[in-house]
């Protein structure tokens, strides 16, 4: 993480297995709703950053699919082990972003660990995954695992209100020897979602509030991108 101009520390993007800094025109402060403290901020990306992330996912998809299901399960298992090892750190990130109770944050991390160890195979390809602030880690994992097991690569767009755990999960996946480009992350709102669709993701999935999901679905519809919400 690096400092954004005149503000708190910025959470970078994660593209092709590494942190990627961008100096956008807008930043969103991640404010703890209980304390009112802004510990981090995220750059509000647009089409260019979305296209970079989709290209990295597209480049990685063939080799990831060719690994076979059992090898992908091993990768997910290593990530589950790492998440379990750093459960306290991830719970702290969730609490700092959302102001949730320590026990609730720990329960969400535990649900994410369990989710990484499940076997539920979805569709392959390159997918965009938009996650709201309700369950920023467990919701991400539950939606991502079936796609990853099927051989899909992902571009994740977490909520600007709760991005820290998603970024840390991408970093942890690289430390667990995941191939570069399998799991990517961009920040933002409508423009970056449109950018994912314009860059040619095979489908877009939303996890969270139904009203927000409807708005994301409208953006996907403008580009004829397959869309699903949970």
Secondary structure as UniProt FT lines:
FT   STRAND          2..3
FT   TURN            5..6
FT   STRAND          9..11
FT   STRAND          13..15
FT   TURN            16..17
FT   STRAND          18..20
FT   STRAND          27..31
FT   TURN            33..35
FT   STRAND          38..43
FT   HELIX           47..66
FT   HELIX           69..85
FT   HELIX           87..98
FT   HELIX           102..116
FT   STRAND          126..131
FT   TURN            136..137
FT   HELIX           138..150
FT   STRAND          153..157
FT   TURN            160..161
FT   HELIX           164..175
FT   TURN            176..177
FT   TURN            180..181
FT   STRAND          183..185
FT   HELIX           190..198
FT   TURN            199..200
FT   STRAND          203..207
FT   HELIX           210..222
FT   TURN            223..224
FT   STRAND          226..229
//
